[in-house]
């Protein structure tokens, strides 16, 4: 018994020494992406595109619960369906060994929306997720489509760009219809 305890203690101290506590924490996607020789522009794209898509999906789920407006709910449903498809396309385009997380939403966006309901929620959702989020996504996908080094990721960005541009137009139209600046 004492021998087993000494063996466990030795094993534990070896493991602690092998994995220093001061090592920076990394997301699963960041560590898997870094493990591959993806150029920085492609690494940044995978991280940002997966986060944007995940945020869209989670915010759309909030809209389904917290909005009272049929137009906002319809927009949110459309975003949930399309961004789920886009996430799968990104995952399929990623090189072998690169993890594309399916749930890495921007917590600041979601936390800002959670306490809101009704028209207050609708306004914030349309501004932050609909218009601003899609403006950022269009810029992100345009950059990858033009500057991406990985051919599959560049092609995926080029293919997805018209859909994201259409989402931006839909969000702008919704904002106009609802009087959201």
Backbone torsions as a table, in degrees:
resi	resn	phi	psi	omega
1	UNK	NA	-47.2	180.0
2	UNK	-64.1	-35.1	179.4
3	UNK	-64.0	-42.5	177.7
4	UNK	-63.2	-39.1	179.7
5	UNK	-64.7	-42.2	178.8
6	UNK	-65.7	-38.9	178.9
7	UNK	-64.6	-43.3	178.0
8	UNK	-63.6	-41.4	-179.9
9	UNK	-64.6	-41.8	178.8
10	UNK	-64.8	-42.1	178.6
11	UNK	-64.0	-42.7	179.8
12	UNK	-63.5	-43.6	-179.4
13	UNK	-67.9	-32.3	175.8
14	UNK	-65.7	-44.2	178.7
15	UNK	-64.4	-41.3	179.3
16	UNK	-63.5	-41.5	178.8
17	UNK	-67.0	-33.0	-178.0
18	UNK	-74.5	-26.7	-178.5
19	UNK	-122.2	87.8	-177.5
20	UNK	-62.8	144.1	-178.8
21	UNK	-71.2	-20.3	-176.9
22	UNK	-83.8	-2.3	179.8
23	UNK	-63.9	136.7	-178.7
24	UNK	-67.1	140.8	177.4
25	UNK	-73.4	141.5	178.4
26	UNK	-130.5	149.6	174.1
27	UNK	-72.1	161.6	177.2
28	UNK	-58.0	-41.1	-178.6
29	UNK	-66.9	-42.4	-178.2
30	UNK	-64.4	-44.6	-178.6
31	UNK	-68.6	-39.9	179.2
32	UNK	-69.3	-37.2	179.2
33	UNK	-68.3	-40.4	179.8
34	UNK	-66.4	-27.6	-178.6
35	UNK	-67.0	-20.6	178.6
36	UNK	-100.2	162.6	-179.0
37	UNK	-91.4	48.4	175.6
38	UNK	-75.2	136.8	174.8
39	UNK	-62.5	154.9	-177.0
40	UNK	-53.5	-39.7	-178.8
41	UNK	-62.6	-37.3	179.5
42	UNK	-74.6	-38.4	176.1
43	UNK	-60.3	-47.3	-179.2
44	UNK	-62.1	-39.4	179.6
45	UNK	-63.1	-47.9	-178.9
46	UNK	-58.8	-45.8	-179.7
47	UNK	-62.9	-51.8	-174.8
48	UNK	-69.3	-40.0	-179.1
49	UNK	-66.9	-40.7	179.5
50	UNK	-68.7	-38.1	178.2
51	UNK	-66.6	-42.3	-180.0
52	UNK	-63.2	-45.7	-179.8
53	UNK	-64.4	-42.8	179.5
54	UNK	-64.6	-40.1	177.6
55	UNK	-63.5	-42.0	177.7
56	UNK	-58.7	-46.1	-177.6
57	UNK	-65.2	-47.2	-178.5
58	UNK	-67.9	-37.5	177.5
59	UNK	-67.4	-35.9	177.5
60	UNK	-65.0	-37.1	176.6
61	UNK	-64.3	-40.0	175.7
62	UNK	-62.4	-42.6	-179.6
63	UNK	-60.9	-37.2	179.4
64	UNK	-61.6	-32.2	-178.6
65	UNK	-92.1	-35.0	-166.7
66	UNK	-106.6	-9.8	178.3
67	UNK	-94.1	149.8	175.3
68	UNK	-109.0	-3.2	-172.5
69	UNK	-95.3	126.4	-177.6
70	UNK	-65.4	-33.9	179.2
71	UNK	-68.0	-41.0	178.0
72	UNK	-66.2	-43.2	178.6
73	UNK	-63.4	-39.2	178.5
74	UNK	-65.5	-44.8	176.8
75	UNK	-59.3	-46.6	-178.7
76	UNK	-61.0	-42.3	178.6
77	UNK	-62.0	-43.7	178.4
78	UNK	-59.9	-41.8	180.0
79	UNK	-65.9	-40.5	-179.5
80	UNK	-62.1	-45.8	-178.9
81	UNK	-65.5	-50.7	-176.6
82	UNK	-66.0	-41.8	-177.6
83	UNK	-73.2	-24.7	172.6
84	UNK	-67.0	-43.0	177.1
85	UNK	-64.3	-43.8	-180.0
86	UNK	-63.1	-37.2	177.9
87	UNK	-63.2	-40.5	178.2
88	UNK	-67.2	-38.9	178.1
89	UNK	-64.3	-40.8	178.0
90	UNK	-64.0	-43.0	179.5
91	UNK	-61.1	-41.0	-179.9
92	UNK	-70.3	-29.2	-178.4
93	UNK	-82.7	-20.0	-177.3
94	UNK	-66.0	139.9	178.5
95	UNK	-61.0	155.4	178.8
96	UNK	-53.7	131.9	178.0
97	UNK	93.4	-10.9	177.9
98	UNK	-93.2	120.5	179.9
99	UNK	-87.0	127.5	174.3
100	UNK	-107.4	106.6	-176.9
101	UNK	-66.9	145.5	-179.8
102	UNK	-98.8	-5.8	-179.0
103	UNK	-145.3	80.8	176.6
104	UNK	-138.4	52.7	-178.7
105	UNK	-62.1	156.9	175.4
106	UNK	-76.3	108.5	-176.1
107	UNK	-63.3	-31.0	-178.2
108	UNK	-65.2	-37.1	178.1
109	UNK	-67.2	-48.9	-177.3
110	UNK	-65.2	-41.5	-179.9
111	UNK	-65.2	-32.4	178.9
112	UNK	-72.0	-25.3	-179.3
113	UNK	-89.0	-30.5	-172.7
114	UNK	-54.6	-42.1	-177.2
115	UNK	-78.7	-6.1	-175.2
116	UNK	-92.3	152.4	178.5
117	UNK	-144.4	159.7	175.1
118	UNK	59.6	-139.3	-175.3
119	UNK	-61.6	-36.2	178.1
120	UNK	-61.8	-43.3	176.5
121	UNK	-63.3	-48.1	-177.2
122	UNK	-55.0	-46.7	-179.0
123	UNK	-60.7	-50.0	-179.4
124	UNK	-63.8	-41.6	179.8
125	UNK	-63.2	-46.4	-179.2
126	UNK	-63.4	-43.5	-178.7
127	UNK	-67.6	-56.4	-170.9
128	UNK	-76.0	-46.2	-173.8
129	UNK	-93.0	-48.3	-177.1
130	UNK	-66.1	-65.2	-173.6
131	UNK	-81.5	-60.9	-176.1
132	UNK	-61.4	-44.8	-179.8
133	UNK	-61.0	-39.4	-179.7
134	UNK	-78.8	-27.5	173.1
135	UNK	-62.9	-45.3	178.5
136	UNK	-64.6	-40.3	-179.5
137	UNK	-66.8	-40.6	177.6
138	UNK	-59.6	-46.7	179.3
139	UNK	-61.4	-42.5	179.8
140	UNK	-61.4	-48.7	-177.6
141	UNK	-71.1	-32.9	175.8
142	UNK	-64.5	-43.1	179.9
143	UNK	-60.8	-46.5	179.4
144	UNK	-65.2	-40.8	-179.6
145	UNK	-62.0	-31.8	-177.8
146	UNK	-94.0	-38.4	-170.8
147	UNK	-112.8	-7.8	-177.1
148	UNK	-57.8	140.8	-179.2
149	UNK	-94.7	-27.9	179.8
150	UNK	-85.4	119.0	-174.9
151	UNK	-59.0	-38.9	-178.8
152	UNK	-68.9	-40.4	178.7
153	UNK	-69.1	-40.9	177.8
154	UNK	-60.4	-44.5	179.1
155	UNK	-64.9	-40.2	178.4
156	UNK	-63.2	-40.1	178.3
157	UNK	-65.2	-42.8	178.6
158	UNK	-62.5	-40.0	-179.4
159	UNK	-69.3	-37.2	-176.9
160	UNK	-80.8	-23.5	-173.6
161	UNK	-54.5	-46.2	178.7
162	UNK	-60.1	-35.6	178.3
163	UNK	-65.5	-44.7	-178.7
164	UNK	-68.5	-37.3	175.9
165	UNK	-64.0	-38.1	176.8
166	UNK	-66.0	-38.0	176.3
167	UNK	-61.1	-42.4	178.8
168	UNK	-61.6	-44.3	178.8
169	UNK	-62.8	-42.6	177.5
170	UNK	-60.7	-42.5	-179.9
171	UNK	-66.2	-41.3	178.4
172	UNK	-65.0	-41.1	177.5
173	UNK	-63.7	-41.5	178.4
174	UNK	-63.9	-43.2	178.8
175	UNK	-60.9	-42.9	179.0
176	UNK	-63.4	-45.4	-179.3
177	UNK	-62.7	-36.5	-175.5
178	UNK	-95.0	1.2	178.9
179	UNK	71.1	31.3	179.8
180	UNK	-95.8	128.1	-179.3
181	UNK	-81.4	NA	NA
